[in-house]
Amino acid sequence: MLRILVIEDDPEAASYLVKGLSELGHTADHAADGQNGLQMALLSSYDILIVDRMLPKLDGLSIVQELRREGNHTPVLILSALGQVDDRVKGLKAGGDDYLPKPYAFTELQARIEALARRPKSANQVETTYSVGDLTLDRMAHSCRRGETEIPLQPREFRLLEYLMQHAGQVVTRTMLLENVWEYHFDPQTNVIDVHISRLRGKIDKGFETPLLHTIRGAGYTIRDAAH
């Protein structure tokens, strides 16, 4: 399973992409303009970015150039109605890893995504495996283990643990979890976070000698190894 960000301003095209990627088992987020897309790409960890070239607020090539300037080397597949050789060359020279002209066949898009995912990771790319103490989360295999014990996780629990482990040792606030795990940009005034934290704690800590998931009263949550 890959975590993919789709930066596309056409609602129908974006919906088609997100739906198709989700049906393949991937997690697909969506940004409707270039500015928001760039921020999401910089603030969250993605395996692949699918970027439309012509976008409001910030065009696709500028997004790729800014990401590379920031040291972000996440593979980028550029989609564009501009499909001439010169257009493709500009996209690749801007830092894109692949360029697919519109209209395209979804099967070809799928093949290109799989090819990008197989490429060796550069030193600056985001890790696909996270470890805290004896707890390991493998994003690509969508698996979780503590020591020799396999821990089954529901999709939301997996995403919650992934986010916590990406910020291991740091305090993660409720607002951060709502925005990045539930994609709420408001507080729904429910105990949804508390319920999922409780379930997650029961799976990764119950029966083990050392607790890893901690509640920081009045601040949020953190996951950390007792040795740190």
C-alpha positions in Angstrom: 0.0 0.0 0.0 1.3 3.4 -1.0 0.4 6.8 0.4 -0.2 9.1 -2.5 -1.0 12.8 -2.8 -3.1 13.9 -5.8 -2.7 17.6 -6.7 -5.5 18.3 -9.2 -7.9 21.2 -9.6 -10.5 19.5 -11.7 -13.0 17.9 -9.3 -14.0 15.1 -11.6 -10.5 14.2 -12.6 -9.4 14.2 -8.9 -12.4 12.1 -7.8 -11.6 9.6 -10.6 -8.0 9.3 -9.5 -8.6 9.1 -5.8 -11.3 6.5 -6.3 -9.1 4.4 -8.6 -6.1 4.5 -6.3 -8.2 3.7 -3.3 -9.6 0.6 -5.1 -6.0 -0.5 -5.6 -5.5 -0.4 -1.8 -3.6 2.8 -1.7 -4.3 5.8 0.6 -4.9 8.8 -1.6 -5.1 12.4 -0.3 -6.2 15.3 -2.5 -5.3 19.0 -2.8 -7.3 21.2 -5.2 -4.7 23.9 -5.8 -0.9 24.2 -6.0 -0.3 26.1 -2.9 -2.2 23.7 -0.7 -0.6 20.8 -2.4 2.9 22.0 -1.8 2.2 22.5 1.9 0.7 19.0 2.2 3.6 17.5 0.4 6.1 19.3 2.7 4.3 18.6 6.0 3.3 15.0 5.5 5.0 11.9 4.3 4.0 10.5 0.9 5.4 7.7 -1.3 4.4 9.3 -4.6 2.9 12.7 -5.7 0.7 12.9 -8.7 0.8 16.5 -9.9 -1.3 18.2 -12.5 0.8 20.8 -14.4 -1.7 23.6 -14.7 -3.0 24.5 -11.3 -4.4 27.6 -9.6 -2.2 29.5 -7.1 1.0 27.6 -8.0 1.6 25.6 -11.1 2.8 22.0 -11.1 6.4 22.6 -12.2 6.8 25.3 -9.5 5.6 22.7 -6.9 8.2 20.2 -8.0 11.0 22.8 -8.1 10.2 24.0 -4.6 10.1 20.5 -3.3 13.5 19.8 -4.7 14.9 23.0 -3.2 13.6 21.9 0.2 15.4 18.6 -0.2 12.1 16.6 -0.7 12.8 13.8 -3.1 9.4 12.1 -3.1 8.8 10.7 -6.6 6.6 12.9 -8.7 4.4 11.9 -11.6 3.3 14.9 -13.6 0.0 14.8 -15.4 -0.7 17.3 -18.1 -2.7 18.1 -21.2 0.6 19.6 -22.5 2.0 16.5 -24.0 4.5 17.7 -26.6 8.2 16.6 -26.3 9.3 20.1 -25.2 6.6 20.0 -22.5 7.7 16.6 -21.2 11.3 17.7 -21.2 10.5 20.8 -19.1 8.6 18.7 -16.6 11.5 16.2 -16.2 14.1 19.0 -16.0 12.0 20.7 -13.3 12.6 17.6 -11.1 9.6 15.4 -12.1 10.3 11.7 -12.2 7.8 10.8 -14.9 5.4 12.6 -17.2 2.1 11.3 -18.4 0.1 13.3 -21.0 -3.7 13.6 -20.7 -5.9 11.8 -21.6 -4.3 8.7 -20.2 -5.4 5.1 -19.5 -5.6 4.3 -15.8 -3.8 1.0 -16.3 -0.8 3.0 -17.6 -1.0 5.3 -14.7 -1.0 2.3 -12.4 2.0 0.8 -14.1 4.0 4.0 -13.8 3.2 4.4 -10.1 4.4 0.8 -9.5 7.6 1.6 -11.4 8.2 4.7 -9.3 7.6 2.7 -6.1 10.2 0.1 -7.2 12.9 2.7 -7.6 15.7 2.7 -5.0 15.2 5.2 -2.3 17.6 8.2 -2.1 19.2 9.1 1.1 16.8 12.0 1.5 13.6 10.1 0.9 11.1 9.3 3.6 11.5 5.9 5.3 8.8 3.3 4.8 9.5 1.5 8.0 9.3 3.2 11.5 10.6 1.7 14.7 10.1 2.8 18.4 11.6 0.4 20.8 10.6 -3.1 19.7 7.6 -1.8 17.8 7.9 -1.7 14.0 5.5 -0.4 11.4 6.0 -1.2 7.8 4.0 1.2 5.6 4.6 -0.7 2.3 3.6 -4.1 3.7 0.9 -2.5 5.9 2.0 -4.5 8.8 2.8 -3.9 12.5 4.9 -6.0 14.9 6.0 -5.7 18.5 8.9 -8.0 19.0 7.8 -11.3 17.4 4.1 -10.5 17.8 2.1 -9.5 14.8 -0.4 -6.7 15.7 -3.5 -6.5 13.5 -4.6 -2.9 12.9 -7.7 -1.3 11.3 -7.0 1.3 8.6 -7.6 4.2 10.9 -5.6 2.7 13.7 -2.7 2.1 11.2 -2.8 5.7 10.1 -2.9 7.0 13.7 0.1 4.8 14.7 1.9 5.8 11.6 1.5 9.5 12.4 2.5 9.0 16.0 5.6 7.1 14.9 6.6 9.7 12.4 6.7 12.1 15.3 8.2 9.7 17.8 9.3 11.5 21.0 7.3 14.6 20.2 4.0 15.7 21.7 1.2 15.3 19.1 -1.8 17.5 19.8 -5.5 16.6 19.2 -5.6 19.3 16.4 -2.6 17.6 14.7 -4.4 14.3 14.8 -7.7 15.7 13.6 -6.1 17.4 10.6 -3.7 14.7 9.6 -5.4 11.4 10.5 -9.1 12.3 10.3 -8.7 15.2 7.8 -11.0 17.4 10.0 -10.1 21.1 10.0 -12.5 21.6 12.9 -13.1 19.9 16.3 -16.1 17.7 15.9 -16.5 17.7 19.7 -16.5 14.0 20.0 -14.3 11.4 21.8 -13.2 9.8 18.5 -9.5 10.4 19.2 -9.8 9.1 22.8 -11.6 5.9 21.6 -8.9 5.2 18.9 -6.0 6.0 21.2 -7.5 3.6 23.8 -7.9 0.8 21.2 -4.4 1.4 19.9 -2.9 1.3 23.3 -4.7 -1.9 24.0 -3.1 -3.5 20.9 0.5 -2.2 21.1 1.0 -1.9 24.9 -1.3 -4.5 26.6 0.6 -7.6 27.6 4.0 -6.0 27.0 6.3 -5.0 29.8 7.1 -1.4 28.6 4.3 1.0 27.6 5.2 3.1 24.5 2.1 5.2 24.0 1.6 8.0 26.6 -1.0 10.6 27.2 0.5 14.0 28.0 -2.2 15.6 30.2 -3.4 18.9 28.7 -1.2 18.6 25.7 -1.8 15.5 23.6 0.0 12.2 23.1 3.4 10.8 22.4 5.0 7.5 21.5 8.5 6.9 22.8 10.9 4.2 23.9 11.4 4.1 27.7 15.2 4.4 27.0 14.6 7.9 25.7 
